[in-house]
Amino acid sequence: MALKLSDLRNTAASSLPKRPDLPPETTVTGILKVREPNYVPRYVTLRQRIDDRMFTASFRVRDLEALEADAAVESVALSQPLALIADQKVSG
């Protein structure tokens, strides 16, 4: 049986880290990679472009579901405080 591209789920959903345990209205930052040049989802605030398909952005925790469902979004990497990263390396 041949695999169809439409059978694959959006890669944004699998690339998102565990949802932060924060209130839905909390603003978080992250790096987004999109499939279409210069595309910025309407529910995010562009912070800085890395190139025409990658940029840093701010958005609300509640918007993570929309990012997962957006076919034009390839991946999302949420920013983490450096202290949290260091703690994970020590305990992990």
C-alpha positions in Angstrom: 0.0 0.0 0.0 1.4 3.4 -1.0 1.7 6.1 1.5 0.0 9.4 0.6 1.3 12.7 1.8 -2.2 13.6 2.9 -2.2 10.6 5.3 0.6 12.1 7.3 -0.3 14.3 10.3 1.0 17.9 10.6 4.6 17.7 11.7 4.0 20.8 13.9 2.0 18.6 16.3 4.9 16.1 16.7 7.5 18.7 17.0 5.8 20.7 19.8 7.2 20.0 23.2 4.9 19.0 26.0 2.4 21.9 26.5 3.6 24.3 29.2 1.6 24.0 32.4 0.7 27.7 32.2 -2.6 29.6 32.0 -4.0 29.9 28.4 -3.5 33.7 28.3 0.2 33.5 29.2 2.5 34.8 26.4 5.4 32.5 25.4 8.1 32.8 22.8 9.5 30.3 20.4 11.1 29.7 17.0 8.7 28.8 14.2 9.5 27.2 10.9 6.9 27.6 8.2 6.4 26.0 4.8 5.5 29.1 2.9 8.1 32.0 2.5 7.2 35.0 4.6 4.1 33.4 6.1 3.3 34.5 9.7 0.2 33.1 11.4 -2.2 35.9 12.3 -2.3 34.8 16.0 1.5 35.2 16.6 3.6 38.3 16.9 6.7 38.3 14.8 9.8 39.1 16.9 12.8 38.6 14.5 13.2 36.9 11.2 16.0 34.3 10.8 15.2 33.7 7.1 12.1 33.7 4.9 10.8 30.5 6.5 12.0 30.7 10.1 11.5 33.4 12.8 11.1 34.0 16.5 7.6 34.9 17.7 5.5 35.5 20.7 2.1 33.9 21.2 -0.4 32.8 23.8 -0.3 29.3 25.3 -3.9 28.8 24.0 -2.6 29.3 20.4 -0.5 26.2 20.5 -3.5 24.2 19.3 -3.9 26.5 16.3 -0.2 26.1 15.5 -0.5 22.3 15.6 -3.5 22.5 13.2 -1.9 25.1 10.8 -0.7 23.2 7.7 1.7 26.0 6.9 3.5 25.6 10.2 6.3 23.0 10.0 7.6 23.1 13.5 7.6 25.1 16.8 10.3 25.2 19.4 9.3 26.9 22.6 11.9 29.0 24.4 12.8 27.8 27.9 14.6 29.8 30.6 18.2 28.9 30.9 17.8 27.8 34.5 15.2 25.3 33.5 17.4 23.9 30.8 20.3 23.5 33.2 18.0 21.8 35.8 16.9 19.3 33.1 20.5 18.4 32.2 21.4 17.9 35.9 18.3 15.8 36.7 18.0 14.1 33.2 
